[in-house]
Amino acid sequence: MSTINVNELRGHETTDFRVQMPSDAYINVNGTLEVESGSSQFCLPKGTTGQRPTSPTAGMIRYNTDSSQLEWYNGTEWKVKGGPVADPSGDEGEGEPEPEPPYTDLDSGSATVECFWDGASDQVSGSTWLSKEQHPNLSNANCEMVNSPTYTSAVPGGDGSIGYWNFNGSNQYGWIRDLNYSQGGSHGPNNNGRLYNFTMGIWFRTTYGTPNTGGGWDSGNWSWLDWDRSEVISWNIGTAGKLQFSGYSNNGGYYDITGNATYNDGNWHFGVCTVSANNSQIKFYGDGIADGTHSHSFSYFGARTRRWGFIGDGSEAGSNNSSRNNVYYEGDIAQLFLINEVWSESKQLEHYNKTKTRFGL
């Protein structure tokens, strides 16, 4: 066997320099083989299925011109992208399909959406959380963050498709542009400020308070989504770690109710609350699992003074970014929505399963 040992090998014509070797030759690189130019390419060996090496070794990689796929040899058989045995027929079994893209939607018609924010980095602009969808009469329902809640562009351990906002629990919040409800309100399914049958959902993480399955409703970690509990609705988590809904209906009185389980353990969770005037029920779900049902008689929520909304604090606002409760939420929020549709148990579970991989679950 001949050996050549040089520091540099250069051709006379630098634009077309080739090294020719017999078909049974090989190059053994003990160090690193590098193509330096970013506009250059590295051409893999290519050929038909019939031209596969007769005695391949594990780790070999080539391009199959019959199937138009990259394939590799695992020591036993040729495979495609880590999937099943490569099938050059082009009809079926062409290998593992491309992975599904991250699920970033709601599977609800745009006409049913009051507001929907997703934590993907393209949905954030500076201190503004852009509304992915909003009430049909609005151009946006952007949430303008105040006092610098921190945005992190990717959930650690997730798939990199979603980030989150962190609220410090002392002075940080966001005000929701233009969206308003109750008497004289502009929004809701009938554009009259009333909410009849709706679902609220959130991906969140918090350690505020102490988990307590015996704990009742409280306003200690206030709030996720709020248009004033004593005038319209509020959606949050309590000091005991339970999911909580509050609101004022046409039947009068405050609806301060909770789920059963606790979720303030510092892990990511998906919370849902459905409110149905049609069947007089308010239901909670946590991480896809039913978390309590409450029976109440009402026709709609939003029966008193008109209010504008906030994320991260409670509302007393008669206009954009006006009076608040100054209580504040402590924790993280990655996705948040309010829609005019009562999700079934199966539909909320479907959304949980579609989105949990974004959080590494």
C-alpha positions as CSV (number, residue, x, y, z in Angstrom):
1,M,0.0,0.0,0.0
2,S,1.3,3.4,-1.0
3,T,1.3,6.3,1.4
4,I,1.5,10.1,0.9
5,N,2.1,12.4,3.8
6,V,1.8,16.1,3.1
7,N,0.6,19.3,4.8
8,E,-1.3,20.6,1.8
9,L,-2.5,19.1,-1.5
10,R,-3.2,21.8,-4.2
11,G,-4.1,21.6,-7.8
12,H,-3.0,23.9,-10.7
13,E,-6.6,24.9,-11.4
14,T,-8.1,25.7,-8.0
15,T,-11.7,25.8,-9.5
16,D,-11.6,22.2,-10.6
17,F,-9.2,20.2,-8.5
18,R,-9.9,16.4,-8.3
19,V,-8.3,13.4,-6.7
20,Q,-9.0,10.2,-8.7
21,M,-8.9,6.8,-7.0
22,P,-9.9,3.3,-8.0
23,S,-13.5,2.2,-7.1
24,D,-12.3,0.0,-4.2
25,A,-10.2,2.7,-2.6
26,Y,-11.1,4.6,0.6
27,I,-9.9,7.6,2.6
28,N,-9.3,7.1,6.3
29,V,-9.6,10.4,8.2
30,N,-8.4,10.2,11.9
31,G,-9.1,13.9,12.5
32,T,-11.8,16.1,11.1
33,L,-12.9,16.4,7.5
34,E,-14.2,20.0,7.0
35,V,-15.8,21.9,4.2
36,E,-15.0,25.5,5.1
37,S,-17.1,27.6,2.7
38,G,-20.7,28.1,3.8
39,S,-21.8,28.0,0.1
40,S,-20.0,24.7,-0.6
41,Q,-21.6,21.3,-0.5
42,F,-20.6,17.8,0.5
43,C,-21.7,15.2,-2.0
44,L,-22.7,11.9,-0.6
45,P,-22.3,8.7,-2.6
46,K,-25.5,8.0,-4.5
47,G,-26.9,5.2,-6.6
48,T,-29.8,2.8,-7.0
49,T,-31.0,0.2,-4.6
50,G,-29.2,-2.4,-6.7
51,Q,-26.0,-0.5,-6.4
52,R,-25.9,-0.6,-2.6
53,P,-22.5,-1.8,-1.3
54,T,-22.4,-5.6,-1.2
55,S,-20.6,-5.7,2.2
56,P,-21.7,-2.6,4.0
57,T,-20.6,-1.7,7.6
58,A,-22.6,0.0,10.3
59,G,-22.7,3.7,9.9
60,M,-22.5,3.9,6.1
61,I,-24.7,6.6,4.6
62,R,-25.8,7.2,1.0
63,Y,-28.5,8.7,-1.2
64,N,-30.8,6.3,-2.9
65,T,-31.8,7.6,-6.4
66,D,-34.7,5.1,-6.6
67,S,-36.5,6.4,-3.5
68,S,-35.0,9.9,-3.5
69,Q,-34.2,9.4,0.2
70,L,-31.2,9.5,2.4
71,E,-30.5,6.0,3.9
72,W,-28.0,4.5,6.4
73,Y,-26.9,1.0,7.3
74,N,-27.4,0.0,11.0
75,G,-25.3,-3.1,10.8
76,T,-28.3,-5.3,9.8
77,E,-30.4,-3.4,7.2
78,W,-30.6,-0.1,5.3
79,K,-32.9,2.4,7.0
80,V,-34.3,5.8,6.3
81,K,-33.8,8.7,8.8
82,G,-33.8,6.3,11.7
83,G,-37.2,4.8,10.6
84,P,-38.2,1.5,9.0
85,V,-36.3,-0.4,6.2
86,A,-35.9,1.9,3.2
87,D,-38.5,1.1,0.5
88,P,-37.3,2.3,-3.0
89,S,-40.7,1.7,-4.6
90,G,-41.9,5.2,-4.0
91,D,-45.4,4.0,-3.1
92,E,-45.7,2.9,0.5
93,G,-43.3,2.5,3.4
94,E,-40.9,5.2,2.3
95,G,-39.6,5.5,5.8
96,E,-40.5,7.5,8.8
97,P,-42.7,10.6,7.9
98,E,-41.5,14.0,8.6
99,P,-42.2,14.9,12.3
100,E,-45.3,16.9,12.9
101,P,-44.7,20.6,13.4
102,P,-45.5,22.1,16.8
103,Y,-49.2,22.6,17.4
104,T,-49.8,26.3,17.9
105,D,-53.5,26.6,17.2
106,L,-56.8,26.0,19.0
107,D,-59.0,24.0,16.5
108,S,-61.7,26.6,17.1
109,G,-63.2,28.8,14.4
110,S,-61.8,32.3,14.3
111,A,-65.3,33.7,14.9
112,T,-65.4,32.0,18.3
113,V,-62.2,33.5,19.6
114,E,-62.2,36.5,22.0
115,C,-58.5,36.4,22.6
116,F,-55.6,34.0,22.1
117,W,-51.9,34.5,22.9
118,D,-49.2,31.9,22.2
119,G,-45.7,32.2,23.6
120,A,-43.8,31.4,20.3
121,S,-41.1,34.0,19.7
122,D,-42.8,35.3,16.5
123,Q,-45.7,36.3,18.7
124,V,-43.7,38.7,20.8
125,S,-42.4,42.1,19.8
126,G,-40.4,43.9,22.5
127,S,-42.8,44.3,25.5
128,T,-45.9,43.4,23.4
129,W,-47.5,39.9,23.5
130,L,-49.2,39.9,20.1
131,S,-52.6,38.3,19.9
132,K,-52.5,35.3,17.6
133,E,-56.3,35.6,17.2
134,Q,-58.9,38.0,18.6
135,H,-62.5,39.1,18.5
136,P,-63.6,39.6,14.9
137,N,-64.3,43.3,15.4
138,L,-60.7,44.0,16.6
139,S,-57.6,44.3,14.5
140,N,-55.7,43.0,17.5
141,A,-56.0,42.3,21.3
142,N,-52.3,42.7,22.0
143,C,-51.2,42.6,25.6
144,E,-48.8,45.5,26.4
145,M,-46.5,44.5,29.3
146,V,-45.7,47.0,32.1
147,N,-42.8,47.1,34.4
148,S,-40.8,44.6,32.4
149,P,-42.1,41.0,32.8
150,T,-39.4,38.8,31.5
151,Y,-39.9,37.0,28.2
152,T,-37.8,33.8,27.6
153,S,-38.0,32.5,24.0
154,A,-37.9,28.8,24.7
155,V,-39.1,26.6,27.6
156,P,-36.1,24.6,28.9
157,G,-36.5,20.9,28.1
158,G,-39.2,21.7,25.5
159,D,-39.1,21.4,21.8
160,G,-38.0,25.1,21.4
161,S,-41.3,26.2,19.8
162,I,-42.7,28.2,22.7
163,G,-41.5,30.7,25.2
164,Y,-43.1,32.3,28.2
165,W,-43.6,35.4,30.3
166,N,-42.5,35.6,33.9
167,F,-44.3,37.9,36.3
168,N,-42.6,38.8,39.6
169,G,-45.8,39.1,41.7
170,S,-45.0,42.6,42.9
171,N,-45.5,45.1,40.1
172,Q,-45.6,43.4,36.7
173,Y,-48.7,43.0,34.5
174,G,-50.0,43.5,31.0
175,W,-53.0,45.4,29.8
176,I,-55.2,43.9,27.0
177,R,-55.8,46.4,24.2
178,D,-59.5,47.4,23.5
179,L,-61.2,44.2,24.5
180,N,-64.1,45.0,26.9
181,Y,-67.3,43.4,28.4
182,S,-70.4,43.9,30.6
183,Q,-73.1,46.6,30.2
184,G,-72.3,48.7,27.1
185,G,-69.4,46.4,26.2
186,S,-68.3,46.0,22.6
187,H,-67.3,42.3,22.6
188,G,-68.6,38.8,23.3
189,P,-70.3,36.6,20.7
190,N,-73.2,39.1,20.2
191,N,-71.0,42.2,20.5
192,N,-73.0,43.3,23.6
193,G,-70.4,42.7,26.4
194,R,-72.0,39.4,27.5
195,L,-70.3,36.0,27.7
196,Y,-72.7,33.0,27.6
197,N,-70.8,29.7,26.8
198,F,-67.1,29.9,26.9
199,T,-63.7,28.2,27.6
200,M,-60.6,29.7,29.2
201,G,-57.3,27.9,29.0
202,I,-53.7,28.5,30.0
203,W,-50.2,26.8,30.1
204,F,-48.6,28.1,33.3
205,R,-46.0,27.4,36.0
206,T,-45.9,28.8,39.5
207,T,-44.6,28.0,43.0
208,Y,-46.6,30.7,44.8
209,G,-48.4,29.7,48.0
210,T,-48.6,26.2,49.5
211,P,-50.4,23.3,47.9
212,N,-53.5,22.5,49.9
213,T,-56.3,20.4,48.6
214,G,-58.5,21.6,51.5
215,G,-58.0,25.2,50.7
216,G,-60.8,27.4,49.4
217,W,-61.0,30.3,47.0
218,D,-58.7,33.3,47.5
219,S,-57.2,36.3,45.6
220,G,-53.6,35.8,46.6
221,N,-52.1,35.2,43.2
222,W,-54.2,37.5,41.1
223,S,-54.7,37.0,38.2
224,W,-54.2,35.2,34.8
225,L,-57.0,36.8,32.8
226,D,-59.2,39.4,34.4
227,W,-62.1,41.8,33.5
228,D,-63.0,42.3,37.2
229,R,-64.5,39.4,39.1
230,S,-67.3,41.6,40.5
231,E,-68.4,42.9,37.1
232,V,-67.4,40.3,34.4
233,I,-65.0,37.3,34.9
234,S,-61.6,36.4,36.3
235,W,-59.5,33.3,35.7
236,N,-56.5,32.5,38.0
237,I,-54.8,30.1,40.5
238,G,-55.2,30.5,44.2
239,T,-52.7,30.5,47.1
240,A,-53.6,26.8,47.7
241,G,-52.7,26.0,44.1
242,K,-56.2,25.3,42.8
243,L,-57.7,26.5,39.5
244,Q,-60.2,29.3,40.2
245,F,-63.0,31.0,38.3
246,S,-64.8,34.2,39.5
247,G,-67.5,36.3,37.9
248,Y,-70.8,38.2,38.1
249,S,-73.7,36.8,36.2
250,N,-77.2,38.1,35.3
251,N,-78.5,36.1,38.3
252,G,-76.4,38.3,40.7
253,G,-73.8,37.3,43.2
254,Y,-70.1,36.4,42.9
255,Y,-69.1,33.0,41.6
256,D,-65.9,32.3,43.5
257,I,-65.2,28.7,42.8
258,T,-62.2,26.3,42.5
259,G,-61.1,23.0,41.2
260,N,-59.9,20.2,43.4
261,A,-56.3,19.5,42.6
262,T,-53.2,21.7,43.3
263,Y,-50.8,22.9,40.6
264,N,-48.4,25.3,42.3
265,D,-45.5,22.8,42.3
266,G,-43.1,24.6,39.9
267,N,-43.9,22.4,36.9
268,W,-45.7,23.3,33.7
269,H,-49.4,22.6,33.7
270,F,-52.4,23.1,31.4
271,G,-55.5,24.5,33.0
272,V,-59.0,24.8,31.5
273,C,-62.3,26.2,32.8
274,T,-65.5,25.8,30.8
275,V,-68.6,27.9,31.6
276,S,-71.9,26.8,30.0
277,A,-75.2,28.7,30.3
278,N,-76.8,26.0,28.2
279,N,-76.3,23.3,30.8
280,S,-75.7,25.5,33.9
281,Q,-72.3,24.0,34.6
282,I,-68.8,25.3,35.3
283,K,-66.0,22.7,34.9
284,F,-62.3,22.6,35.6
285,Y,-59.6,20.5,34.0
286,G,-55.9,20.1,34.8
287,D,-53.4,18.5,32.5
288,G,-56.3,16.9,30.5
289,I,-58.0,15.4,33.6
290,A,-61.4,16.5,35.0
291,D,-60.9,18.6,38.1
292,G,-64.4,19.4,39.4
293,T,-67.9,20.3,38.2
294,H,-70.1,23.0,39.7
295,S,-73.8,23.5,38.9
296,H,-75.1,27.1,38.7
297,S,-78.0,28.7,37.0
298,F,-77.2,31.7,34.8
299,S,-77.7,33.1,31.3
300,Y,-74.5,35.1,30.9
301,F,-71.6,36.8,32.6
302,G,-70.9,40.5,32.3
303,A,-74.0,42.0,33.9
304,R,-72.7,45.1,35.6
305,T,-70.1,47.8,34.9
306,R,-68.1,47.8,31.7
307,R,-64.5,46.7,32.1
308,W,-61.3,46.4,30.2
309,G,-58.9,43.5,30.9
310,F,-55.5,42.6,32.2
311,I,-53.0,39.7,32.4
312,G,-51.2,39.4,35.7
313,D,-53.4,41.6,37.8
314,G,-57.1,42.2,38.5
315,S,-59.2,44.8,36.7
316,E,-61.2,47.8,37.9
317,A,-60.6,49.5,34.5
318,G,-63.1,51.7,32.7
319,S,-60.7,52.1,29.8
320,N,-57.4,50.7,28.4
321,N,-54.8,50.3,31.2
322,S,-56.7,52.2,33.9
323,S,-57.6,51.1,37.5
324,R,-56.3,47.7,38.8
325,N,-56.3,45.7,42.0
326,N,-52.5,45.9,42.5
327,V,-52.3,42.3,43.7
328,Y,-50.3,40.7,40.9
329,Y,-49.6,37.2,39.6
330,E,-46.3,35.4,40.4
331,G,-45.3,32.8,38.0
332,D,-45.0,32.0,34.2
333,I,-47.5,32.1,31.4
334,A,-46.9,30.5,28.0
335,Q,-50.3,30.3,26.4
336,L,-53.6,31.9,27.3
337,F,-57.0,32.1,25.6
338,L,-60.8,32.9,25.9
339,I,-63.1,31.4,23.3
340,N,-66.9,31.3,22.8
341,E,-67.1,27.5,22.8
342,V,-67.6,25.0,25.6
343,W,-64.9,22.4,25.1
344,S,-65.8,18.9,25.9
345,E,-63.6,16.7,28.1
346,S,-62.2,15.0,24.9
347,K,-61.4,18.3,23.2
348,Q,-59.5,19.8,26.1
349,L,-57.6,16.5,26.4
350,E,-56.8,16.7,22.7
351,H,-55.3,20.2,23.0
352,Y,-53.3,19.1,26.0
353,N,-51.9,16.1,24.2
354,K,-51.1,18.2,21.1
355,T,-49.3,20.9,23.0
356,K,-47.6,19.1,25.9
357,T,-44.5,18.2,23.8
358,R,-43.8,21.9,23.5
359,F,-43.1,21.7,27.3
360,G,-41.1,18.5,27.2
361,L,-44.0,16.5,28.6
